[in-house]
Amino acid sequence: MKKLFAVLLLVASAFGLAIPDPVPFIDEGLLFIILINSLSMLGLDLRRFVGMKNGKKKAADKPIDIN
């Protein structure tokens, strides 16, 4: 069900990006964020190329135990 919703958002955002609008910065920016996040939900994670954090912690972010 999540993947179906992601596909619907992907199609809607791609269709919205193809239509020019009077306020291009707000609408196209939000549609681009929706497009990138729905693609990452479907398995194609492009968020690192556009500067978005992907929520995965790196190994350096783990606490170090000193005993």
C-alpha positions as CSV (number, residue, x, y, z in Angstrom):
1,M,0.0,0.0,0.0
2,K,2.9,2.3,0.8
3,K,4.5,1.7,-2.6
4,L,1.2,2.4,-4.4
5,F,0.9,5.7,-2.6
6,A,4.5,6.5,-3.5
7,V,3.8,5.7,-7.2
8,L,0.8,8.0,-7.1
9,L,2.8,10.8,-5.6
10,L,5.6,10.2,-8.1
11,V,3.2,10.5,-11.0
12,A,1.4,13.5,-9.6
13,S,4.6,15.4,-8.9
14,A,6.1,14.6,-12.3
15,F,2.9,15.8,-14.0
16,G,3.0,18.9,-11.8
17,L,6.6,19.7,-12.7
18,A,5.7,19.5,-16.4
19,I,3.1,22.3,-16.2
20,P,4.4,25.9,-15.8
21,D,2.8,27.9,-13.1
22,P,2.9,31.6,-11.9
23,V,4.9,30.9,-8.7
24,P,7.6,28.6,-9.9
25,F,9.9,28.6,-6.9
26,I,7.4,27.4,-4.3
27,D,5.4,24.9,-6.3
28,E,8.3,23.3,-8.2
29,G,10.4,23.1,-5.1
30,L,7.8,21.3,-3.2
31,L,7.0,19.0,-6.1
32,F,10.7,18.2,-6.5
33,I,11.0,17.2,-2.8
34,I,7.9,15.0,-3.2
35,L,9.4,13.5,-6.3
36,I,12.8,12.7,-4.7
37,N,11.2,11.3,-1.5
38,S,8.8,9.1,-3.4
39,L,11.7,7.8,-5.6
40,S,13.6,6.9,-2.4
41,M,10.5,5.1,-1.1
42,L,10.5,3.0,-4.3
43,G,14.2,2.1,-3.9
44,L,16.0,4.8,-6.0
45,D,17.6,7.0,-3.4
46,L,18.8,10.2,-5.0
47,R,18.5,12.4,-1.9
48,R,22.3,12.4,-1.4
49,F,22.8,14.1,-4.7
50,V,20.6,17.0,-3.9
51,G,21.8,17.6,-0.4
52,M,19.0,16.0,1.6
53,K,19.7,13.9,4.6
54,N,18.5,10.3,4.2
55,G,18.0,9.5,7.9
56,K,20.6,6.7,8.0
57,K,23.2,7.1,10.7
58,K,26.8,6.7,9.8
59,A,29.1,4.4,11.8
60,A,30.9,7.5,13.2
61,D,27.7,8.8,14.8
62,K,27.5,5.8,17.1
63,P,28.6,6.4,20.7
64,I,31.9,5.0,21.8
65,D,32.0,2.9,24.9
66,I,35.1,3.4,27.1
67,N,35.5,0.8,29.8
